[in-house]
Amino acid sequence: MSKQQNRFSEQQKKKDQPNEAHKKQEADASRKANTGSDQSKLEKNPINFGKNLMTKRLRPSLYWKTSVDSNDCRTALRDTQEIKHGGRIEKSAPSVSSRKTLKSASKVEEIDSESSSESEEDEEPPDHRREANADLPSEYWQIQKVVKYLKGGNQTATVIALCSMKDFNLAQETCQLAIRDVGGLEVLINLLETDEVRCKIGSLKILKEISHNPQIRRNIVDLGGLPIMVNILDSPHKSLKCLAAETIANVAKFRRARRAVRYHGGITKLVALLDCAQNSIEHYPSSLYDEKDVEVARCGALALWSCSKSYLNKEAIRKAGGIPLLAQLLKTSHENMLIPVVGTLQECASEENYRAAIKAERIIENLVKNLNSENEQLQEHCAMAIYQCAEDEETRDLVRLHGGLKPLASLLNKTDNKKRLAAVTGAVWKCSISKENVTKFLEYRVIETLVGLLTDQPEEVLVNVVGALGECCQEYENRVLVRKCGGIQPLVKLLVGTNQALLVNVTKAVGACAVEPESMMIIDRLDGVRLLWSLLKNPHPNVKASAAWALCPCIENAKDAGEMVRSFVGGLELVVNLLKSDNKEVLASVCAAITNIAKDQENLAVITDHGVVPLLSKLANTNNDKLRRHLAEAISRCCMWGRNRVAFGEHKAVAPLVSYLKSKDTNVHRATAQALYQLSEDANNCITIHENGAVKMLLLKHIYTCSSIESFLSHEMGIIISILQIKKLALRRGRNQ
């Protein structure tokens, strides 16, 4: 029964097939009639016809595929060419292979899925296509015609089409996007895999120009263009190496591209390009061969400069032996070479390993020498490299010994180029951390110049200027000079900004100036203390800590500090609540501020009411020596009110304080001894101190660390009194028991 049903269904299908075919023919005929009528209507209405045509041409085509008909046409064209030339021709420009494109794209996606610590730059903005009704110039349509010839021609036609495309203004965005929209990027990338050097050179020249566009860069990476360019770096043709490296330099402006270069071994190959110029620069300085090698090395350095914004790429450059080669190239006189070399060093110098290698290779001397160049861009990158390297004290000394402070001082007066000015002020800031350099800057009248730069400058310059003033004002002479030059007022005005780095530096500079009483009067008159106090509410911990440190000299040197502090509504409660912070620097700075606030008995009573004792007691179990020192000082001061001594014992703060005596920091020892002395006036605290072995530790630490009897008597008398009092009270307590 089932077999009969199957036969019947098969016969029914055979009968229905002619009917279905007839219906399809009728539908096609009606569709053609409709399209014909629509086309006639559009031809009668030229505006609608133009819009419809433009819509078709502007349809997005990121992955362009050739149709069967076009493949047939190319096959026929290839056959006719073989007949004309009497045999097989060489490998001609290939048609676009969607399979190869997807394969390359999958590799890139595989790279993108890798975990990486690169976070220097975000990915570039997403691709935006043109609107269908956008007004486009004639070049847009002309380039699309050239791309069509590029797709279907032989070697000669391909080279001619590439030359024709190169004649357009490829720096114009319209021309760049025209190549992309018609599928020209796929063709250009596939041309890089041919054996014809002329096609590769022409394609790379065009890709180098259009890859300045962020959208084009992303498309090149998506289409797998970077691995092909990396492979070209092994080519024996120097022109190809140069063009490939320059194109990589343009494309590797975002994280995914930089990662792709490293993944495909591009870093090692780019470092190898730097070695081309080494021998020829030494032995053949005037030959054409030398000039070509210099160009290869320059392009390699340019690509490494773009790639070096990634931490992993910096490590790859170092492991590939890039630092000695960069140091060698830095000795040349070619400015075009020096700019990317110094730029790469500038990026890499942010890592400590590189700074050590830069010192070992004696690169600082050449950086200082190039500060005297006439090239502004080279001056900028040399100053920026010094800024990065001068975190290290030895490097700061090298800059001074090689005469680098004077050119930096002279460049401060050239304010027209803001990028260079930001780099120079940054170098001055870092170099001024060393006192010897500050003395030289005073001789070169740098302080007066820096004060003049406090107004009408961009934030990136102001951050460095204020940072340099903050370091210079650690010396009394410079503080007086800043005040006499009128620098206090612009510094106080900067306290109302929002830039985190600027606020950190400004608070430090204002705090340094507040050490001088006359400057403190100006700060108070300008309402600077209130502005500093308001910064304790800032969400950034670094700003809070810097503001709290700045308040310490302000409170210490103000005429009526107690009244001034009480005048800030809610100010004392705000300070006490900051003891709940998790940031060690904030805690240390707030403890230092409380030490100064507690010098006034009325303020001490207020902060006691706000619960300062239990909050300080909770911090006692810490291993941070900076926090230990200022916490011990704050406890010592707070013991001088009411029953705070007893309260510290009740909150278990005494025993942890004894362990501070095991620290290697003598400042911690001194502050701890003072705190224990104050706490020892309570009998229960004495027992706790004695049971934790404080007497023995105090004697051993402070007798063996004194260099003379005079220093022992002058600085440690309080400790001896503390020891005697502890023993006395402990013995008395023992007898009573």
C-alpha positions in Angstrom: 0.0 0.0 0.0 2.8 2.4 0.9 4.6 1.5 -2.5 1.5 2.4 -4.4 1.1 5.7 -2.6 4.8 6.6 -3.3 4.3 5.8 -7.1 1.1 8.0 -7.1 2.9 10.9 -5.5 5.8 10.6 -7.9 3.5 10.7 -10.9 1.6 13.7 -9.4 4.9 15.6 -9.1 5.8 14.9 -12.7 2.4 16.2 -13.8 2.8 19.4 -11.7 6.3 20.2 -13.0 5.2 21.6 -16.4 2.5 23.6 -14.6 5.1 25.1 -12.2 7.5 25.9 -15.1 4.6 27.6 -17.0 3.7 29.6 -13.9 7.4 30.7 -13.5 7.6 31.8 -17.1 4.4 33.9 -16.7 5.8 35.5 -13.5 9.1 36.3 -15.2 7.3 37.9 -18.1 5.1 40.0 -15.9 8.2 41.1 -13.9 10.0 42.1 -17.0 7.0 44.0 -18.2 6.8 45.8 -14.8 10.5 46.6 -14.8 10.3 47.8 -18.4 7.4 50.1 -17.5 9.2 51.3 -14.4 12.4 52.0 -16.4 10.4 54.0 -19.0 8.9 56.0 -16.1 12.3 56.6 -14.6 13.7 57.7 -18.0 10.9 60.1 -18.3 11.7 61.4 -14.8 15.5 61.9 -14.8 15.7 63.0 -11.2 14.3 59.7 -9.9 16.4 57.8 -12.4 19.6 59.4 -11.2 18.8 58.7 -7.6 18.0 55.1 -8.4 21.3 54.7 -10.2 23.3 56.3 -7.4 21.6 54.1 -4.9 22.8 51.0 -6.8 26.3 52.3 -7.2 26.7 53.2 -3.5 25.5 49.9 -2.2 28.1 48.8 0.5 30.4 46.1 -0.7 33.1 45.3 1.9 33.6 41.8 0.6 33.4 42.1 -3.2 32.8 38.9 -5.1 33.0 38.4 -8.8 30.1 36.9 -10.7 30.2 33.8 -12.9 29.8 36.0 -16.1 32.8 38.2 -15.2 34.9 35.1 -14.5 34.0 33.7 -17.9 34.9 37.0 -19.6 38.3 37.0 -17.8 38.9 33.4 -18.9 38.1 34.4 -22.5 40.4 37.4 -22.3 43.2 35.3 -20.9 42.8 32.8 -23.7 43.0 35.5 -26.4 46.1 36.9 -24.7 47.7 33.4 -24.7 47.0 33.1 -28.4 48.5 36.6 -29.2 51.7 35.9 -27.2 52.1 32.4 -28.4 51.8 30.7 -25.1 51.1 31.1 -21.4 51.6 34.5 -20.0 53.1 35.2 -16.5 51.0 35.3 -13.5 48.6 38.2 -14.1 46.6 40.3 -11.6 44.4 37.8 -9.9 40.7 38.0 -9.5 39.4 38.7 -6.0 39.3 35.5 -4.0 36.6 35.6 -1.3 37.9 32.3 0.1 41.4 33.8 0.7 39.9 37.0 2.1 37.8 35.1 4.6 40.7 32.9 5.5 42.8 36.0 6.3 40.0 37.6 8.2 39.5 34.5 10.3 43.2 34.7 11.3 42.8 38.3 12.3 39.7 37.4 14.4 41.7 34.7 16.0 44.3 37.3 17.0 41.6 39.6 18.3 40.3 36.9 20.6 43.6 36.6 22.3 44.0 38.0 25.8 46.4 41.0 25.8 47.5 43.7 28.2 47.6 46.4 25.6 45.5 49.4 26.7 47.4 52.4 25.3 44.7 53.3 22.8 41.1 52.4 22.2 39.9 50.8 19.0 39.1 53.3 16.3 35.5 54.4 15.8 33.2 52.1 13.8 33.0 52.3 10.0 30.5 54.8 8.6 29.2 54.4 5.1 28.1 57.2 2.9 24.5 58.1 2.4 22.9 57.1 -0.9 21.9 60.7 -1.7 25.3 62.3 -0.8 26.7 64.7 -3.4 29.8 63.0 -4.8 32.5 64.6 -7.0 33.4 63.3 -10.4 36.6 61.7 -9.1 34.5 59.3 -7.1 33.0 57.8 -10.3 36.3 58.0 -12.3 38.2 56.0 -9.6 35.5 53.3 -9.7 36.0 53.0 -13.5 39.8 52.6 -12.9 39.2 49.9 -10.3 37.1 48.0 -12.8 40.0 48.0 -15.3 42.2 46.9 -12.4 40.1 43.9 -11.7 40.1 42.4 -15.2 43.3 43.4 -17.0 46.6 41.7 -17.6 49.9 42.8 -16.1 50.4 45.7 -18.3 46.8 46.9 -17.9 47.1 46.4 -14.2 50.2 48.6 -13.9 48.7 51.3 -16.1 45.5 51.2 -14.0 47.6 51.5 -10.8 49.5 54.5 -12.3 46.3 56.1 -13.3 44.9 55.6 -9.8 48.0 57.1 -8.2 47.4 60.3 -10.2 44.3 61.0 -8.2 44.4 63.0 -5.0 44.5 60.0 -2.7 44.8 62.2 0.3 41.1 63.2 -0.3 38.6 61.1 1.7 36.3 60.8 -1.3 38.9 59.1 -3.4 39.9 56.8 -0.5 36.4 55.7 0.0 35.7 55.3 -3.7 38.4 52.7 -3.9 36.9 50.9 -0.9 33.3 51.1 -2.0 33.8 49.4 -5.4 36.0 46.6 -3.9 39.3 48.1 -4.8 40.9 47.3 -1.4 40.5 43.5 -2.0 42.1 43.8 -5.4 45.1 45.9 -4.1 45.7 43.5 -1.2 45.5 40.5 -3.6 48.0 42.2 -5.9 50.6 42.0 -3.1 50.6 38.2 -3.5 51.6 38.3 -7.2 55.1 37.7 -8.5 55.1 40.9 -10.4 57.2 43.5 -8.5 55.7 46.5 -10.4 52.2 45.5 -9.3 53.3 45.1 -5.7 55.0 48.5 -5.7 52.0 50.2 -7.3 49.6 48.6 -4.9 51.7 49.5 -1.9 52.0 53.1 -3.0 48.3 53.4 -3.1 47.7 51.6 0.1 50.3 53.7 1.8 48.4 56.9 0.9 44.9 55.8 1.6 45.8 54.0 4.9 45.9 57.4 6.6 42.1 57.1 6.7 41.0 55.4 10.0 38.2 53.5 8.2 40.6 52.2 5.5 43.0 51.0 8.2 40.3 48.9 9.8 39.3 47.5 6.4 42.9 46.5 5.6 43.1 44.6 8.8 39.7 43.0 8.3 40.8 41.8 4.8 44.0 40.2 6.2 46.4 42.8 4.6 48.9 43.0 7.4 50.2 39.4 7.3 50.9 39.9 3.6 52.8 43.1 4.2 54.8 41.5 7.0 55.9 38.8 4.5 57.0 41.4 2.0 59.5 42.7 4.6 61.6 39.6 3.7 61.7 40.7 0.0 65.2 41.4 -1.5 63.7 44.5 -3.2 64.5 47.5 -0.9 61.7 49.6 -2.4 59.2 46.9 -1.5 60.5 46.8 2.1 60.3 50.5 2.4 56.7 50.7 1.1 55.5 47.7 3.2 57.1 49.2 6.4 55.6 52.6 5.8 52.1 51.1 5.1 52.4 49.1 8.3 53.3 52.3 10.2 50.1 53.9 8.9 47.9 50.9 9.6 49.2 50.0 13.1 47.5 53.0 14.7 45.1 51.0 16.7 45.4 48.0 19.1 44.1 45.2 17.0 46.5 46.1 14.1 49.5 46.3 16.4 48.6 42.9 17.8 48.3 41.5 14.3 51.8 42.7 13.4 53.3 41.1 16.5 51.4 37.8 16.0 52.7 37.4 12.5 56.3 38.0 13.4 56.4 41.5 12.1 58.3 43.0 15.1 61.4 40.8 14.5 61.4 41.6 10.8 61.1 45.3 11.4 63.9 45.3 13.9 66.0 43.5 11.2 65.4 46.4 8.9 67.3 48.7 11.3 70.4 46.7 10.7 70.6 47.6 7.0 72.0 51.0 7.6 74.5 50.2 10.2 77.5 49.0 8.2 76.8 51.3 5.2 76.6 54.4 7.5 80.0 53.6 8.9 81.8 52.6 5.7 79.9 54.1 2.7 78.5 57.5 3.8 78.2 59.1 0.4 77.1 56.2 -1.8 73.7 55.7 -3.3 73.6 52.2 -1.7 74.0 53.9 1.6 71.1 56.3 1.0 68.8 53.4 0.1 69.8 51.5 3.2 69.2 54.5 5.3 65.7 54.8 3.8 65.0 51.1 4.6 66.1 51.7 8.2 64.0 54.9 8.5 60.8 53.1 7.3 61.5 50.2 9.7 61.9 52.7 12.6 58.7 54.4 11.5 56.7 51.1 11.7 58.3 50.3 15.1 57.3 53.7 16.3 53.6 52.9 15.6 53.9 49.4 17.0 55.7 50.5 20.2 52.5 52.0 21.8 51.8 48.4 22.9 53.5 47.0 26.0 53.9 43.5 24.5 55.4 45.0 21.3 57.9 47.0 23.4 59.0 43.8 25.0 59.2 42.1 21.6 61.4 45.0 20.2 63.7 44.7 23.2 64.0 40.9 23.0 64.7 41.2 19.2 67.7 43.4 20.0 66.2 46.7 18.9 67.8 49.0 21.5 71.5 48.6 20.3 70.4 49.2 16.7 68.3 52.3 17.7 71.3 53.6 19.7 73.5 53.1 16.6 71.0 54.9 14.3 70.8 57.8 16.8 74.4 58.7 16.0 73.6 59.5 12.4 73.1 63.0 11.0 69.9 62.1 9.0 67.1 64.1 10.6 64.5 62.0 8.7 66.0 59.0 10.3 66.4 60.5 13.8 62.7 61.5 14.2 61.2 57.9 14.1 64.2 56.5 16.0 63.8 59.0 18.9 60.0 58.6 18.7 60.4 54.8 19.2 62.8 55.4 22.1 60.4 57.9 23.6 57.5 55.4 23.6 59.6 52.6 24.9 61.3 54.6 27.7 58.1 54.5 29.7 59.2 51.0 30.8 61.9 50.5 33.4 63.7 47.8 31.5 64.1 50.2 28.6 65.4 53.0 30.8 68.1 50.8 32.2 69.1 49.7 28.6 69.1 53.4 27.4 71.5 54.2 30.2 73.7 51.2 29.3 73.8 52.2 25.6 74.7 55.8 26.4 71.7 57.2 24.5 71.1 60.2 26.8 74.2 61.9 25.4 72.8 61.8 21.8 69.4 62.9 23.0 70.9 66.0 24.6 72.9 66.7 21.5 69.9 66.6 19.3 68.1 69.1 21.5 70.3 71.7 19.7 68.9 70.7 16.3 66.9 73.2 14.2 64.2 70.6 13.6 61.3 71.3 15.9 59.8 67.8 15.7 63.2 66.3 16.6 63.5 68.7 19.5 60.1 67.7 20.7 60.8 63.9 20.6 64.2 64.3 22.3 62.7 66.3 25.1 59.9 63.8 25.5 62.4 60.9 25.6 64.3 62.8 28.4 61.0 63.3 30.2 60.4 59.6 30.1 63.9 58.6 31.1 64.4 61.3 33.8 62.3 59.3 36.3 65.7 57.8 37.2 68.1 59.8 39.3 71.2 58.7 37.4 69.6 59.8 34.1 68.8 63.2 35.6 72.5 63.5 36.5 73.5 62.4 33.0 71.4 65.1 31.4 73.1 67.7 33.6 76.6 66.3 33.0 76.1 66.3 29.2 74.9 69.9 29.2 71.2 69.2 28.6 69.7 71.7 31.1 70.8 74.8 29.2 69.1 73.9 25.8 66.0 72.9 27.8 66.0 76.3 29.5 66.3 78.1 26.2 63.5 76.1 24.5 61.1 77.2 27.3 61.1 80.7 25.7 59.8 79.3 22.4 56.1 79.0 23.0 54.7 78.9 19.5 54.8 75.1 19.1 52.7 73.8 22.0 53.6 70.1 21.5 57.2 70.9 21.8 56.6 73.2 24.7 54.7 70.4 26.5 57.6 68.0 26.0 60.2 70.5 27.1 58.3 71.5 30.2 57.9 67.8 31.0 61.7 67.3 30.7 62.3 70.3 33.0 59.8 69.0 35.5 61.4 65.6 35.8 65.0 67.0 35.8 64.0 69.4 38.6 63.5 66.5 41.0 67.3 66.6 41.6 68.5 69.5 43.7 71.6 70.0 41.7 69.5 70.5 38.6 67.3 73.0 40.4 70.5 75.0 41.2 71.3 75.1 37.5 67.8 76.1 36.6 68.0 79.0 39.0 71.2 80.1 37.3 69.4 79.9 33.9 66.4 81.9 35.2 64.0 79.0 34.6 61.8 79.9 37.6 60.8 83.3 36.1 60.1 81.6 32.8 57.9 79.0 34.4 55.9 81.5 36.3 55.3 83.3 33.0 53.9 80.1 31.5 51.2 79.7 34.2 48.6 81.6 32.1 47.2 81.2 28.6 48.7 77.7 28.1 47.0 74.3 27.3 46.5 71.9 30.2 49.2 69.5 29.0 51.7 72.4 29.3 50.3 73.6 32.6 50.6 70.1 34.2 54.3 70.1 33.6 54.9 73.8 34.4 53.2 73.5 37.8 55.0 70.1 38.4 58.3 71.8 37.8 57.5 74.7 40.1 56.4 72.3 42.8 59.8 70.6 42.7 61.7 73.9 42.5 59.8 75.4 45.5 61.2 72.8 47.8 64.1 75.3 48.1 63.6 78.5 50.1 65.2 80.8 47.5 62.9 79.6 44.8 59.8 80.0 47.0 60.7 83.6 47.5 61.4 84.1 43.8 58.0 82.6 42.9 56.2 85.0 45.3 58.2 88.0 44.0 57.4 87.1 40.4 53.6 87.0 41.2 53.3 83.2 40.8 51.1 82.6 43.9 47.9 84.1 42.4 47.9 82.0 39.1 48.7 78.9 41.1 45.7 79.4 43.5 43.4 80.1 40.4 44.4 76.7 39.0 42.9 75.0 42.2 39.4 75.3 40.7 40.2 73.1 37.6 39.1 69.6 36.9 42.2 68.0 35.4 43.3 65.3 37.8 47.1 65.5 37.0 47.0 69.3 37.1 45.2 69.3 40.5 47.8 66.9 42.0 50.7 69.2 40.8 49.0 72.5 41.8 48.2 71.3 45.3 51.9 70.2 45.7 53.1 73.6 44.5 50.8 75.6 46.7 51.7 73.5 49.7 55.4 74.1 49.0 54.9 77.8 48.8 52.8 77.8 52.0 56.0 76.9 54.0 57.0 80.5 53.7 54.8 82.7 56.0 54.6 85.6 53.6 53.4 83.3 50.8 50.9 81.7 53.2 49.4 85.1 53.9 48.8 85.5 50.1 47.3 82.0 49.8 45.0 82.7 52.8 43.9 86.0 51.4 43.1 84.4 48.0 40.9 81.8 49.7 43.4 79.1 48.8 43.1 77.1 52.0 39.3 76.8 51.4 39.9 75.6 47.9 42.4 73.0 49.1 39.9 71.8 51.7 37.2 71.4 49.1 39.5 69.2 47.1 39.3 66.6 49.9 35.9 65.8 48.3 37.4 65.1 45.0 36.7 61.5 43.8 40.3 60.8 42.8 42.5 59.5 45.7 45.6 61.2 44.3 44.0 64.6 44.4 42.7 64.0 48.0 46.1 62.9 49.2 47.9 65.8 47.5 45.4 68.3 48.9 45.8 66.8 52.5 49.6 67.1 52.2 49.2 70.7 51.1 47.0 71.6 54.0 49.7 70.6 56.5 52.0 73.6 55.9 49.0 75.8 55.5 47.7 75.0 59.0 51.2 75.0 60.4 52.1 78.5 59.1 48.7 80.3 59.3 48.5 83.1 61.9 45.3 81.9 63.5 45.3 78.3 62.3 42.7 77.0 64.8 40.1 79.6 64.0 40.8 79.3 60.3 40.2 75.5 60.4 37.0 75.9 62.4 35.7 78.4 59.9 35.2 75.7 57.3 31.7 74.3 57.8 31.9 70.5 58.1 35.6 70.6 57.4 36.8 68.6 60.5 34.1 66.0 60.0 35.2 65.6 56.4 38.9 65.0 57.5 37.9 62.4 60.1 35.7 60.5 57.6 38.7 60.2 55.2 40.3 57.9 57.7 37.8 55.3 56.3 39.6 55.3 52.9 41.3 52.2 51.5 44.1 54.2 49.9 47.3 54.2 51.9 48.5 57.6 50.6 45.2 59.2 51.5 45.4 57.7 55.0 49.0 58.9 55.6 48.2 62.4 54.4 45.1 62.7 56.5 46.9 61.5 59.6 49.5 64.2 58.9 46.7 66.8 58.6 45.2 65.6 61.8 48.5 66.0 63.6 48.5 69.7 62.7 44.8 70.2 63.3 45.1 68.6 66.8 47.6 71.2 67.9 44.6 73.4 68.7 42.8 72.0 71.7 39.3 73.1 70.6 39.8 71.4 67.2 41.1 68.3 69.0 37.9 68.2 71.0 35.8 68.5 67.9 37.6 65.7 66.0 37.4 63.5 69.2 33.6 64.0 69.1 33.6 62.9 65.5 35.2 59.6 66.5 38.9 60.1 65.5 40.2 57.7 68.2 38.5 54.5 67.0 39.3 55.3 63.4 43.0 55.8 64.1 43.0 52.7 66.2 41.7 50.6 63.3 44.7 51.7 61.2 47.3 50.5 63.7 47.8 47.1 62.1 49.6 48.3 59.0 53.0 47.5 57.4 53.3 50.7 55.5 56.1 52.8 57.1 54.9 56.1 55.7 51.4 55.5 57.3 53.0 54.2 60.5 55.0 57.4 61.0 52.1 59.8 60.5 49.7 57.6 62.3 52.0 57.5 65.4 52.3 61.2 65.3 48.5 61.7 65.1 48.0 59.3 68.0 50.6 61.2 70.0 48.8 64.4 69.4 45.3 63.1 70.1 46.4 61.7 73.4 46.5 65.2 74.8 42.7 65.5 75.1 40.4 64.1 77.8 40.6 60.3 78.2 41.8 59.7 74.6 44.9 57.8 76.1 42.6 55.3 77.8 40.4 55.1 74.6 43.4 54.1 72.5 44.1 51.3 74.9 40.5 50.2 74.9 40.5 50.0 71.1 43.6 47.8 71.1 45.9 50.4 69.4 48.9 50.1 71.9 50.3 46.7 71.1 50.5 47.2 67.3 52.4 50.4 68.0 55.2 48.6 69.8 55.8 46.5 66.6 56.6 49.7 64.7 59.9 49.7 66.6 61.0 46.8 64.4 60.9 49.1 61.3 64.1 50.2 59.6 62.9 53.8 59.2 64.3 56.0 62.0 61.5 58.5 61.5 59.0 55.7 62.4 61.1 54.9 65.5 61.0 58.6 66.7 57.2 59.0 66.1 56.5 55.7 67.8 58.5 56.6 70.8 56.6 59.9 71.2 53.3 58.0 70.9 54.3 55.4 73.4 55.4 58.2 75.8 52.0 59.8 75.6 50.2 56.5 76.0 52.3 55.4 78.9 50.7 57.9 81.2 47.8 55.4 81.5 48.6 52.5 83.8 46.9 49.8 81.6 48.8 51.0 78.5 52.1 50.8 80.5 51.4 47.1 81.2 50.6 46.4 77.6 53.7 48.3 76.4 55.9 46.4 78.9 54.4 43.0 78.0 55.1 43.5 74.3 58.9 44.1 75.0 59.0 47.8 74.2 61.6 48.7 76.8 64.3 46.4 75.3 63.5 47.4 71.7 63.6 51.1 72.6 67.0 50.8 74.3 68.6 48.6 71.6 67.3 50.7 68.7 68.1 54.1 69.9 71.4 53.5 71.7 73.0 51.8 68.8 71.7 54.2 66.1 73.1 57.4 67.8 76.4 58.6 66.5 77.3 60.7 69.6 76.3 61.3 73.2 75.0 64.8 72.3 72.6 63.5 69.6 71.4 60.9 72.1 70.7 63.4 74.8 69.1 66.0 72.4 66.8 63.8 70.3 66.0 60.7 72.5 65.4 62.2 75.9 61.7 61.7 75.6 62.4 58.0 74.8 64.4 57.5 78.0 61.8 59.2 80.0 59.2 57.0 78.4 61.3 53.9 79.3 61.7 54.9 82.9 58.0 55.7 83.3 56.9 52.5 81.7 59.2 50.4 84.0 58.1 52.5 87.1 54.4 52.1 86.5 54.7 48.5 85.5 56.5 47.7 88.7 54.0 49.6 90.7 51.2 47.8 89.0 52.9 44.5 89.7 53.2 45.2 93.4 49.6 46.2 93.7 48.5 42.9 92.2 
